[in-house]
Structures are given as structure tokens and as C-alpha cells.
């Protein structure tokens, strides 16, 4: 049965323009939106209107001083929040709508108006800290959404999987001291932003609710399939979340210019399939995918479409020859190390 997948997209996200030579360009979304406009995609998804976040939604995760700093960029031709994070006249407006789109997706799945949702937004979010922008990110979209779900939608536990090439420092720090959000990240390490080591596992009430899988680079579809099956799925099953969120970065693609991973479209499809299956098993299908990185335009668009088709349940973009278990016995020391940490806190 086809699932009802909400896709949150808006032309305003193309108005955020960090500069002509910036890798996080409007063309990233243009490539995705053009792929969605193909004739063969007609009727596959539905497109609700994106709603901007309220000030109170932003303030649940960011300091008033920082929100004001970002607001001050509105109308300015160019501003700099950090060396990598630049703004244009409508960047603030786009960032507020990006955060609100994640909330919109959560509202839709919580109300049963969508089976799952994908927020195809920019600027991205997972590097944004409470008090500063970082790594192309203005507001932390997924953290703002998670806080809204906990506060307003009756959710008590949320599982966030971050499969972006880069560690989501801002998301980890947002929930490092709480058990209400379990944050699990796979990322190239040591690499920007320098966080995400094995020893970062949460603190206080949150100890054991941050799980990092630092990878040296070169990992591909089979490796990520093992991480999903041997770590992500068992821990999520024990955690029993009310909703699953994905910080979906497609910069682990084999052709991406920023990293040295080797994931293909088939790998992104498989990872999404596992998350869709977990959502069906654990939380009534409630799953929201939030776009983060991805800088090879073809790899990005193909990966996003593969994820979306898995979310509808119609798949079709994964080669029939793809066997996620074919390399199950190959050594993968980074996974072994991450499992050793996880099993200090979770029995599986």
C-alpha cells in the first residue's frame, strides 16, 4: 500500500544565497525540485504549504541574542555569521521557514494527515548551536522540530539519526543532557566540525543517549547497511521512540566533493528503508526526513528521490542486485568500536 508522504518545499529556500562560490548554493534545491517535477513523479507525493516557525519555536533552541543577530541580516546584501556561514537579504526569512517546515511535517504525521514527511529545505541546520551559526547553518531545524514535538505534540521520546558526512555538533549539544532525544550520528572523523568522537555519549540524564559512529572515510553501501542493522535498529527498538527523525545529508555520496565516502543511491534507499520499517514497528510510521548536506547535484537529487520513494513504499530505485548482507562478515572496526560503547548502555 502506498504511504502518504508529505514533501515540504518552497521557492523561498532558493532565495538564501551565501555567495557565488559557496558550495551550499541554491542549485542544490533546484536540482531536487526539478527531479520532483518530472512527469513520472506526478502524484507520488503531496505538497502541503510550509509554515514559518514562531519566535517561541526558535527560542526553544536558540538564545534571544542569537535570534536577533540572524534577524539583523534581513535585507542586507551580505553578512557573515561565521567564516563558512554567509547570508543574503532573505536568508533570515528562509531560515525561519526551514525550521517551521520541520514543525509542519511533525504536525502532519502526529495528526495522521501524512504517514511520513520530508522537509527539503535550506539553509541546513545540524551545525547551528544555541548561540551561533556554524557550517552553513543558521537555525537548527531538526532540533527546533524535536523540541516542538516534545512540548506540543505529546511526544516523550524522539530518535534522531544523522547520516550526514559531518557530525551534527549543534544537534548533539542540544540534547546531550536529556533522555528525551536519542541522537545517533554516522560521520567522517576526524573531520569538520571536529566533534563526534566515541567518548561523546551524553552526560547526566542523557548519558547513553548520544551514540557516535566516527568513520575514517571510504565506507560504502554495505558498511552503512551494517551500521543500520547492527546498531541503529537494535538501539531504536530498545528506545521505543514516539517519532523518528533523520538529518539526511547526501554528502556521503561517492561523487561528493567534500568527503571520501562511497555511498550510492542504493545505499541511501536502503538506509531509508530501514528507518521506514522501524517507524512502522515502533511509532505508527511517524518519520520526518530533514535535508542537510549534499554537494554533488546529481548524487543529491538521486539520493533524495530514492529516500522519498522508500518513504512512499514504492521503492524502485534500488538495483535488484543490491544485497545489504553480502559483506556482513567483512571487518568494520569503527562499527565494532561504536557497538562496544553502545552496549555499555543498551543490552542487545
N, C-alpha and C positions, 0 to 999 in steps of 0.2 A: 504494500500500500504506500502510495506517495505521501510523504510528510509535507506539511505546510511550512515552508521556510521563508521567513521574512528577511528581505535584503534591504538594509538601510544605507542609502546613498543620496548624495545631494551635490548639485553643481557648486555650492559654496565651498566645498572641500578643495576644489581646484583653484580657489582664489588665494589660498595660502601659498605664497611663493617666496621661499628662502633665498632666491637668487639664481642667476643664470647657470652658474657652475655647480650648484648644490645637488648632491646625489638624491636627496629626498625631494624630488620635483613633482609638480602636478601631473606630469606624464605618467607617473606610476598609477594613479587612479584612472587617468584617461584610458590606459591600456586595459584595465579591468572593466571599466564601464563599456568600452567598445566591444569587448568579448561578450558581455551580458546582452548587448544589443543585437547580437547575431540572430538570424531567423530561427535557428534551431534551439535557441534558448527561450523563445517566446512561450509564456505560460508556465515556465518551470518554477518561478518564484513569484512572490508578491512584494510590492514596494510601498510600505507604509511611509507616511510623512515623518521625517526626523524632527524631534522636538529638542530645543536647546535646554541645557542644564540651567537650573536656577542658581542664584548665588549661594543658597544654603547647601546645594548639592556639591558645588565646588569647595565650599568652606568645610565640608565634612572631611576633606582630604588635604586641603591646602591652606596655608596661613593667609589671613586677610592682606598682609603686606605683599605677599607674592601675587595674589589675585589682582591687586591694584597695579602691581608692576606690569603684569601682562595686559591689563586693560589699558594702560597708558600707551601701548603700542598701536592702538586702534587709530587708523587714519594716517599713521606715519609711513612714509615710503619704505623705510628700512630701520630696523632696530636689532640689537644683539642681546640675547638673554644669556648666552654663553658662547664660547668660540664656535661650537657646532650648531647653535640653535638661533636662527635668524627669523625675523618676522617681516610682514608686508602689511599694507593698510587693512586688510580684512582677516588677518591671521587670528586675532583675538576672537572675532565672531565665529570663525571656522572651528577654533578650539573649543568654544563653548558648545557648539552644535555637535562636535565629535563626542564630547563627554555625554551630552544629552542623548545621543543616538544609542549609546550602550544602555542607558537607563530605559529608553524606549523599547529596546529589544528585550530587556529583562521584564518589563511590564507586560509585553505581549506574551511571553512564554509563561509567566506567572498566572496570567488570566486565561490561558488556554486558547488565546486568539492566534497563536502560532505554535507549531511544535518545537521549532528552534529558530534562531535568528543569527544573522551575520551583519556586523557593523563595519562597512567598508569605508573607513574614514581616514582622514588625515587633518592635522598633524597626528603622528602616532603618540603613544603615551607612556610606555612602561619604564622609561628612564626618568620621568619627571618626579622630583622629590617634593615633599610638602612645601618647601620654601624656595625652590628654584627649578628652572627649566634645565634640561640636560639632554644631550644626544638626540637632537631633532625634536624633542618632546616638550610641549607647553604644559598641558594638564594631563594627569594620569587617568586616562579614560577608563581603563578596566578597574582600577582601584576605586574611582568615583562610583562606577556602576555597582561594584561589590558592596560598598558601604550603603548604597541606596537599597539594595536587596535585603541587607541585614536589618536596616532601620525601618523600611516602609513596606516590604513585601512578605514579611513573616518568615524570612529565611533565617536559619540558625547556623548553618554550616555551608560554606562555598568552597569548592575546589577549583583552583586556578592552575592550568597547565600553560607554561610559557615555553614554546618551542622555537622562539626567535634565535637567530645566531648569537645575539648578545644577551647577556644576563639582564634581567629586569630589576635593576637595583631599586628603583622607586617603588615598585610593587612589593618587593621583599621587605623593604623598610616600613612600608605602610602597615604590614600585618605581622611583623616579626615577633610581637609580644602577645599575640592572641591566638586562641584555638578556633576562632570562628571562621578563619580562612586558612586553608592549607595551600601553600604556594609551592609548586614543583617546577623547576626550570632545567631544561637541557640547553647548553650553550658552549661556544668555543672558549677555552680558557687555557692560559691567561690571555685575555683579550679585552677590548673595551667592554664595560667600564672598569674592569679590574675586580669586581665583586663576584660572588657566587662560588666560593670555594666549598669544599666538602664540610669544613668545620662550621660553616654558617648554617645552623639548623634550627634557629629560633631561640628565644630566651624567655624566662619566666613562664607564664601560662602558655606561651607559644612554642616552648621547646619541643622539637619533634614535628612541628607543623610547617617548617621550611625544609625542603629537600632539594638539593642541588646535584646536578649531574654534569660536572665540568668535563668537557671533551677536548682532546688535543687538536682536532681537525682531521678531515679525511673520512669521517663517518658517513655512511650512506643509508639507503633504504632498509637494508637488513638490520643494521645496527639500531636504527631508531625503532624498528618494529620490535626488536628485543627489549629495548627500554620501555616501550609501551606495554608489552605483555608481561615482563618480569618485574617491573617496578610500578609504573603508573597505575595499571589496572588493579593489582592487589592492594595498593595503599588506598586508592579511591574506594574500593569495595569495603575496606575496613572503616574508612572515614564516614561513609554514608552521607554524602552532601545533599543539600536541597537543590543545588544547581551546579552545573559545570560551566566554567568559562575558559576560553582559550585565548591567550595572547599569541596570535598566529602571525609569526614572522616567516616570510618565504625567502629569507636571505641565507638559509642553509642549502638553497638550490645549487646544483653542481656548477652552474654558469654564473652565479652571483659574483660581482666584482669585489665585495667586501670581506668575503670569508673563504675558507678552504674546505667546506663540507661538500658532500656528494649526493645529496638527496635529489630525487627526480619527482616528477608528477605522481608516479605510482606511490612513492613514499608518503607524500602529503595526503593522498587519498586514503592510504592505509591508516595513518595516524588519526585522521578524522573519523574513519570508520570505527576505530576502537573507541573513540570518545562518544560517538553517537550510540554505540552499543552500551557503553557504561551509563550514559544518561538514561537510556530506556530501562536499564536494570535497576538503577539506583534512585532516580528522581523524576520519574514520569516523563522522561525525554527532554527535560529542561536543559538546554545547551545554548550558549551565546558565544560566537566567534568574533573576536575583535582584531582588526588588521593592525599589525605593527610594521616590521620592515620587509624588505624585498626590493632589490635594485636592478635586477635583470628583468626587463619589461616582459619578455616572453615567458620566462620562468615564473614570474609573479602572477601574470594573468592565468596561465595554465594551472598553476598550483591552487589559486583561489577557486577557479572553476571546478577543479577536481574535488576540493573540500565541499563546495556548495552542492555538487551532485551527490556526494556521500550523505550530506545532511538531508536531502530530499528522499534518500533511499533508493535512488535510481542509478547511482554509480556510473559505470560505463566508461570511465576514463582511465581505469587501471588495466594494464595488459593482462590477459588471461594467464600468461606465463609467470606472473609475479607470485612467488611463494615466500611469504614473510618468515617462514620457519626453516628455510633451506640452509641458513647459516647459524642455526641455533647453537651449534657446538663450537663455533669459532671463538677463540678467546676475545674478550672485550673487557680489559682490565678497568676502564673507567666505570663501567656498569657494575662490576664486582665491588669496587670501592664504594660506590653510591649505595648499593644494596647493603653493605656492611653497616653504613651509617643508618639507613632506614630501619634495619632490623634491631637497632637499639631501642626503637620507639614503637615499632609495629611488628606483630607476630604473624608471619606468613611464610 
